[in-house]
Amino acid sequence: MENFTGKITLEDIASIANMTPTAFCKYFKNKTKKTFSNFVNEVRIGYACKLLCNANLSISQICFKCGFNNLTNFNRNFKHF
C-alpha cells in the first residue's frame, strides 16, 4: 500500500511473498476476489479521486502522480472504476 504510486511488477511482489507469480496470482485472487492488477488500479484511482477533490493539479499531473504510465490508460481505468 505504501508503494502503489511507483512501478509495481508481479514478479517483484511474488518474490517478496516468496511465491511464483502464478501462485501469487491464484492466492491473491482467492483472498481478495480481485486480480492483483485490478486491486492496484483501484487503489490508484481512489488516490486520483482524492487528488481531484483536494489538489490543484491537472489531470495529467494526477495521472502520473498516481502511478499510471500514460494518460490513456489512466482515463480507461478511471471510467471503469
Secondary structure, 3 states (H helix, E strand, C coil): CCCCCCCCCHHHHHHHCCCCHHHHHHHHHHHHCCCHHHHHHHHHHHHHHHHHHHCCCCHHHHHHHCCCCCHHHHHHHHHHC
